[in-house]
Amino acid sequence: MSVKNNNLLKRAIKIQGMSCSSCSANIEKKLKATEGIFNVSINFAAERAQVEFDPDIITMESILEKIQKLGYSGTEEVEEKLEKATFKVTGMTCTACSSRVEKTLNKMEGIHSASVNFAVEKATVEYDPKMIRLMDMKRKIASLGYELITDEDSVKEEVDEDQRKVDAAYKTMFTSLIFTGLIMGLMIIHMFIKEVPYYFPMTVVLGIPIIFGTGMHVHKASFKALKNKSPNMDVLVSLGSLPPYLIGLLGFMFPIQTFIEMATTIMSFHLIGKYLEVRAKGRASQAIKKLIQMGAKTAKVIINGEEVEIPVKELQIGDIMIVRPGEKIPTDGSVVDGSSLVDESMATGESMPVKRQSGDEVIGATINKQGLLKVQVTKVGKDTFLSQVIKMVEECQGSKVPIQEFADRVTGYFVPIILLLTLGTFISFNLFPDFHKNIMLWGAQYLPWVNPDLTPLTLAFVTATAVLVIACPCALGLGTPTALMVGSGIGAEKGILIRNGEAVQTFKDIKAIAFDKTGTITKGKPEVTDLVVIKSSTEKEVLYFAGTIEKASEHPLAHAIIEKATNDQITFGEVKDFSALVGMGVEGSIDGNKILVGNRKLMKENGVEFESHENELIRLEEEAKTAMMVAKDDQLIGIVAVADPLKEDSIRAIAELEKMGIVTAMITGDNKRTAAAIGKKVGISHVIAEVLPDGKVAEIERLQEKYGLVAMVGDGINDAPALKQSNVGIAIGTGTDIAIEAADVTLVRGELSGIISAIKLSKATFRKIKENYFWAWFYNAMAIPLAMFGLLHPMIGAAAMSISSLNVVYNSLRLKKINIDPSYINQK
């Protein structure tokens, strides 16, 4: 057995050829048993596998080869790859021209290969977009006297994979229905209107395109499954259609009951169900498509002093983009010039535009609503915010919910059990014909398709076929992944990024939530909250002296005073003899005046009277504010209070969490007095103060011992270990990348209301998963016994089997109708 090391690789593989959850369970089982592979998670609905393996033991090529041997097609999803484009080249007059263009392109750094076709005036180029731009090619070819027309780029956009599958499934279904319709039409005429000459040979011929044409892929998949000793749904459908058709051919030699109509109808119903299922699964995976479509296709950049429009994929870090009102910001960047309101709803779920000006970060795919912006590119490709969101949603959709593990184990035994039940039913009808006939005589009174007058052998065959085609492992396999796909998509649209499926199941049972304070409950940016003016001073004078002297300080609280003075348009003076006094404050000389800004100790040492204002100082401190006194020439002129303000929705969000029965706690390094004041103001149940960064993990462990499942919310690097220790780690999206990477859930908007929405989404998604499993089990529990006693016609069973899978998918899609906003938002 392999020993797990720290150099494991995690890769995504697209798997084609799976027809039901038995296929995915078989692949997963075989891969997990392979030396060097440590973890495998396959999402049948998304046809995607996440594989974690040791590259020193096994290669990706070997993994793909293993999948191939199992009868399926696997391709690695590569994030970085060469681009291939086709352009029109004008000005060429002969093959010598095309040869010259081709040689020139092939010599350019960054071009992998280039070929030019003189007859059609087209150049096909494979290149690395990181090393060369299309416009560079265009300029080079122009220097030769030809023109490379990139604006008429004939590269076809990648066909939507889901749409391709839908189109293929529709074509197969439509073809099958044409021939099945002809057979059904002939059968009705033959049975109820007039005997049709050569009816039997005609049905045999019309059945060939169905059984051996549109249904051939089912038989091939069935053969592969049996070869690998992992029977799946294809085996059931194949046995329910191919043997009846072949046995029906005996009608050419013997006067027996034939089953051509039944065989073709079963296959057609199966293909109808597959088409509807593929279409519904495509709708369930729309979240990823929507995210991809959000991105801009082109960007206007300044190159050599000129404004040039280029594809977004050609952007490079450092480029300066021009973004006009109404346009999408092409990629992540920093504003270097201009001011505007930006609609960031696609990223944060926040409907109100936010102000962005020079120095502010902006997110790619958000919309500039107002002024012209010049934005410097800071991230491209897979490093952008949108790409990271897509990656997290894909990871969630590719992961598994713990409850699915049980369903997968059951599904692995499902088809073999059905095959045994089918065989048992066939034998029982032949051994105990009278017993079964009595049941069918009773059923014929209520069910028109029950015909007890057939021979025991015929009844045995028809009933066994019904058992085969009524069983549906697909509904069991689709129960979790489709709900997870829809749920994670809803979360992404609301700014809630769920990294794995396990968090969905755990989140709903959380008993306590621990919060970091700074940047989580509070904004993480100190602000001036109070300005107390004493004696004959003015606010302007207090801010002038406090702001001027603090400009020489590096203390975090100093920035809050400077920002307040700047916003009030105070012009700063010059500081002389500045000195920072540790644990007390600062002192210096401004305009010939001795200025002091600091605490009680500083004032006492300099003989400044402040005792008459002690009540004011205590009031501010009890409100969790840091009070700094300002003295001029040893006379107190004002008090400036600075605090890290609460986020707008912290109080309401925590109140709603408490109302939901969830215990709230705050873990902070602040002193007990300040922490208690903030805890009281925000409504936190338990305040845990004076905790060093490395002590947060121990506090989470204590909460887990006391309450059970605990979630942790944080935004800093020092929160990462605690986020990992908690049962569900929740990172504030405005925080550090390390915290986000360590968390199970990321709140992009950074507001605590997202926690409530995430809990509601978790409960709704898991409720859908349980509903899906209930209906899948209920369907099989009801339908299989009916089929075993001959009360269900195979053709009806085939239709019911398809409906069962569809019911699960469409039930998951109903998740889109739920409201996961906090109640206080709903009341607005």
Summary of the structure (lengths in Angstrom):
residues: 828
radius of gyration: 35.2
end to end distance: 58.6
largest distance: 121.7
contacts: 2875
relative contact order: 0.09
helix: 52%
strand: 20%
